[in-house]
Amino acid sequence: MARTLAMFTDTSLCIGCRACQVACKQWNELGLETPEWTGTYQNHAHFTDKTYRLVRFMEAPGAKPNGDLAWLLMSDVCKHCAQAGCLEACPTGAIYRTEYGTVNINQDVCNGCRYCVASCPFGVVAFNEQTGTAKKCTFCNDRIHNGLGPACAKACPTDSIQFGFRDELVAKAAKRVETLKGMGFKDAQLYGADSNGFLGGLNAFFLLLAKPASYNLPDNPQRPQRNVVVDSLLSIGSAILVGVGALLAFRERGKGEA
Amino acid sequence: MLKVPGWEMSIVWYFFLGGIAGGAYFTAAIADNFGSRRDQAVARVGYLLSVPLVAVCGLLLIIDLGVPSRFMNMMLHLKFWDPMSIGAWAVGIFGGFTFVSSVLSFTSSESAAAFRRKFSLVGMLFGFFLAAYTGVLLSNSAMPFWADSRLMGALFLASGGSTGMAAVALIMFITGGSISETWHKIEVADRFSMLVEILVLAVFLAVLGSAAQPITSGHFAPLFWGGLVAAGLILPLLLNLFGGRVRALGAVSAVLVLVGGFILRYVIVMSIQG
């Protein structure tokens, strides 16, 4: 496996210009969608089968060091989890991990069962009615295999989205958190940078200025498949009870006759 | 924030019919192996019922795919820890078991019947699997309520048992097979299943607590409490227990169990996707 690639989204640098969102649409030829009213500048409300990069706009009263209203901005994307629920759920093998550690959906293999949609802890994977397949960020698989960074990272004018080797980006991100804390952003924190943390770390990780919930991110997302063994054993227990019941009902006491 | 998979009525029907197919088959295998010669009537009905049901299940699964022509892609891949993957395999393999057991249920050869009994004991494991795995599939997702339910598979299995037995009993009632001692046995077996189902459902709700709200309160609550708990479990259990020798009451009990089994799948699948 090649050295793991990552995207580091530093939300403290995001100006909400949506160049990433547009670049993603253009490069990946994602079609037109009907806009949705969200009550903020954000559009769409969530990831869709045609929106893989999504700039979230959140108003946070009192979040600035001087107590002023702050706009929390975040360019959100598929996290390319090291332990990816979608990948584990996929029964066809269409969802695979590339040699760079990113997670991709092979559109020629996906048959549209949608278990990945139900298994993404972040609500990223979306079903496309036209193709009948699941869609999500490809980490610009075509570009990274041809020596280019992902379109979103290339387009970002403030380096809020950075692309590179994961280990280098994590080190850089840790320094950035310290700098921000020194500037008074006391809640500055990394999300998904720790490869010993939740989901084995995220290959698209974030620097947040407030707690994850402020960005509608789960605090501690979990592998959806973590309970398969327990749930199966409990099912076997139920099978034994029902089976023994049937056995008692049907068994013949004096064997042989009848 | 989370996205629902959009599994709707075809999946509700699949979960319901798959439960009946699994339940009817494992009941048949138990009756065949441990019952009397006369109980082979139950075995035959169970085996024969499971064949068309599994076929319908396969079709329901295929038409629900985004690209139905690619259903074979699931057969080119196997993940033993993934309910969707082993489930697709199990439907196919179980289909083979139901067919062979059904054909052999007409044999007059004692050696073929002996083979059928052993064969069906193996098939029985797939029957249990088909009844339960759909619950484990839901409970191993990222969806709230589904993922919080540790007993979803256990509950679906008990419901598969009670509905499978109810379906066999109902067919025997309609075809005039209800006069035998065998009819009484299937009623007793169904009684056990209903008791297990009520017990599992109670623990299921207790463990979930407020996470069960999608079905216990709000829009789906009347259907859950009235349709499943009262009319689909407690009433048929009372009819089964106190119906005495009135066979029609036994048949009514079976119909109610079947309706309750459908409502169970419906409220669980649809409540969080509405």
Interface residues (C-beta under 8 A of the other chain):
Chain A: H46 F47 G85 E88 A89 C90 P91 T92 G93 A94 V109 C110 N111 G112 C113 R114 Y115 V117 A118 S119 C120 P121 F122 G123 V124 V125 A126 F127 N128 E129 T131 G132 T133 A134 N216 P218 P221 P224 Q225 R226 N227 V228 V230 D231 S232 L234 S235 I236 G237 S238 A239 L241 V242 G243 V244 G245 A246 L247 L248 A249 F250 R251 E252 E257 A258
Chain B: M1 L2 K3 V4 P5 G6 W7 F26 T27 I30 A31 F34 G35 S36 R37 R38 D39 V42 D64 L65 G66 V67 P68 R70 F71 N73 M74 L76 H77 K79 W81 D82 P83 M84 S85 G87 A88 F128 A131 A132 Y133 G135 V136 L137 S139 N140 S141 A142 M143 W146 A147 R150 L151 M152 G153 A154 L155 F156 L157 A158 G161 M165 K185 I186 V188 A189 R191 F192 S193 L195 V196 V200
